[in-house]
Amino acid sequence: MADFVNRPFVVLVVTFFLLWFVAWIGGRFGLRQDDSSESVRQDFGVIQSATLTLLGLIIGFTFSMAIGRYDQRKLYEEAEANAIGTEYVRADLLPPDEASKVRELLRKYTDLRVRFYVTRDLDELNQINLQTTQTQNQLWAAVSQTATEPTPIRALAVAGMNDVLNSQGYTQAAWWNRIPVGAWCLMFGIAVLANLLVGYGAHKVRVKLFMMFPLAVAISFFLIADIDSPRRGVIRVRPQNMESLQAGFNALQ
């Protein structure tokens, strides 16, 4: 299920045909029922309306969850770029040789972080994560050498590097923070029940007309899955701040 919701277009296609089939089944089953009294129709209308309302609320809440996680990823991208830029400036507080080494590593580190945001290849992502960890160790080793002769000014450079490393961890945590699988299962289950009731309440099985509601729900699911999928979706976090920082570093070389 987790891999399924990571593929928004698959979610769109599968959800549409599944819900369309469920609505058709409900319509075929409803035509076989002989009890069409007014009281039964009224009771059925109440249940159908309540189910559709619940589905709308669940979709709305889930969409809000996806938007919140998307905004969080954007905020952490900005915070990470600011942390790297600040540490690049604070490198002036280090001895000249160490400052030059830290700046070179920060430029390399920024390139890796930009690649982290734009890549869609999982094998490449694993290589990027490995290189990122290695570069982080080199960065920390470069600034921690000054700890043998600590001063308040040098401490600023060490604290800034700590912010750089922490910001990467916050970013990674935000990318792992996805809509729970249980919430997806609940939403799919209510959608199936709602389409079954829509088909059951129809006076006649109209195949083309039965497409409309499943299509609307499928598009909603696609949008939620797309926003919640940081690497495979159409709507993704573009590393604008990182790219601007990278351009600035390249201009200084």
N, C-alpha and C positions, 0 to 999 in steps of 0.2 A: 504493500500500500504506500509506503514511504517513497519508493522509487516511482510509483505511478503518478503521484501528485507532483513529482519533480518534472514531469513532462506535460506542460500546459496544453499543447495541441492534442496529445493523446487523451487528456481529460475531456477536452471539448468533444472529440469524436465519440469516444466510448460513452460518455454521459448522455449525449444527444440520442444515440441509437438505443441505449438501454432504457431511458425514460420514455422514448417514443413507443417502444415495444410494450412497456408496462402500461402506458395509457391505452394502447390498443387492446391489450389483454383485459384491462378494466372495462373498456367499452363492450367487448364481446361478452364478458361475464354479466354486465349490467342488462344487456338485452334479453337475457334468459330469465330474468326475474319477473315474476308475475305481479308481485305486490307493488303497485304504483299509487297507493292511496296518498291523499294529501298530507296526512300526519307523518307518514314515513318520509315523504319528500321533504317536509319541513325539518324533521330530525336529521335527515341526511345533509341538508343544506347547512345546518349548524356545524356538524362535524367537518364537512368539507371546508367551510370558511375558517374554522378554527385551525385546521391543519395547514391551509394555505398561509394563514397569518403567521403561524409558528415557523413555517419554512422561510417566509420573508424576513422574520426577525433573526433567525439563525444565519441566513445569508448576510444580512446587514452586520451582525456582530462579527462574523468571521471576516468579512471584508474590512471591518474596522481593525481587527487584529492584524491582518496582512499589511494595511497601510501603516499601522504603528511600527511594525518591524521594518518596513521599508524606510520610514523616516529615521529610525534608529540607525540603520546602516549608513544613511547619508550623513547623519550627525557625526558618527565615529570616523567616517572618511575625512571630514573636515578637521576633526580634532587630531587625527593622526598626522595630517599634513602640517597643521600648526605646530605640533610637537617636534616634527623633523626640522621644520624651518627655524624654530627657536633654538634647537640644539646646534644647528649649522652656524648660527650667529654666535652662540656661546662658546663655540670652538676657539674663538679669539682669546678666551681666558686660559687656554692651555699653552704649554710651551710650543714654539713654532713647528717643530718636527711632529709632535703629537697632534697638533691642530690640523696640519696638512693631511695626516693619515686619517683622522676622524672625518674630515670633509670628503675625502675620496670615498671612504666607506659609506657615508651618508648618501652620496650621489648614487652609488651602486645599490644601496638599500632602497632608495626611492624608485629606481628603475624596477626593482623586484616587486615593490608594492603596487606599482601601476600595472604590471603584468598580472598580479594576483587578481585585480579587479576585472580585467578585460578578457582573460583566458576562459575558454569553455572546455578545453581538453583536460580530462582528469589526470592523465599521465603527466602532462606539462605542469599541472597544478601541484602534483606531488614533488616534482623537481623544484618548483618555485618555493614551496614550503621548506624543503631541505636546505636550499641555498639561503633562504631567509633566516633560518635558525643558525646556520654557520656565520652569516654576516652579523647577526645579533651578538653572537659570542665574541666575534672580533671587535665589534664596537665597544662592548662592555670591557673587554680586556684593554682596549686602547685608553679608555678614560679611567679605569680602575688603577692604572699604573701611577696616577697622581695621588692615590690615597696614601702612599707612603709618606708624603709630605702634605698633609691636608691643610688647606686654608679656606676661609669663607668664600673666596672668589672661585677657587677650583671646585668647591662643593656645588656651586651652581651648575657647572658643566656636568658633574656626576648626576645631580638631581634631574637635569634636563634629559640625559640619556635614559634615566629610569622612566621618565614620562614617555619617551619614544618606544621603549620596549613594552611598557604597560598598554599603550594605545593600540599596539598590534594585537595584544591579547583581547582587549575589549572589542576590537573589530571582528576578530575571529569568532568570539562568543556571539556577537550580533548576527553573523552569517549562519551560525548553527541554530539560532533561536527561530524556529519555524512553528507554524500552526500545528498543534498536536494531532497525531493520527486519529485519536479518539474523536476529536472535533470533526474531522473529515468524515469519519464513519457515521457519526450522528447526523450530519448534514445530508449525506447520501441516503441514509435510511429514511429520513423525513421526506426527501425529494421523491423517492420511490413510492412512498405511501401517498403523497399528495397527487402524483400523476395517476396512480391507480384510482383514486377517488374522482379525479377529473374525468377519466375515461368511463368510470362506472356511472357517473351522473349524467352522461351525455344521452340524448334521446336517439342518436343515430351514430354509427361508427363512420366518421369522416377522416380518412387517413391523412389528407393534407392539412386539415384543420388541427388534427392531433399533434402536428409538428410544432405548432407555435409555442405552446407552454414548455415542452421539453427543450426547445431551442433557446428560449429565454433563460431557463435554468442552467443549461449547458454553458451559455455565454457567461453567465455570472460565475459559475465554477471555474471557467477558463481564466477569467480576469483575476479571481482570487489566487488561483494556482500560479498565474504568471507573475503577479506582484510578489508572492511569497517565495518564488523560486529565484534566488539571487543570481544564478549562473546560467540557467537555461531559458529564462523567460525573455519576452520581448522588452518588457519594462524592467530595466536594470539600473543599478547605481553606477553612474559614470564618474570616474575619479577626476572630476574637474579640478579640484584643489591640488591633487597629487600631480596632475599633468601641468598645471600652472607652476608648481614648485619645481618640477623636472625641467621645464623650459627655462626657468630662472637660473637653475644650476648650470645648464648647458651654455647659457649666455655668459656666465662668469668664467667659463673655461677658456 
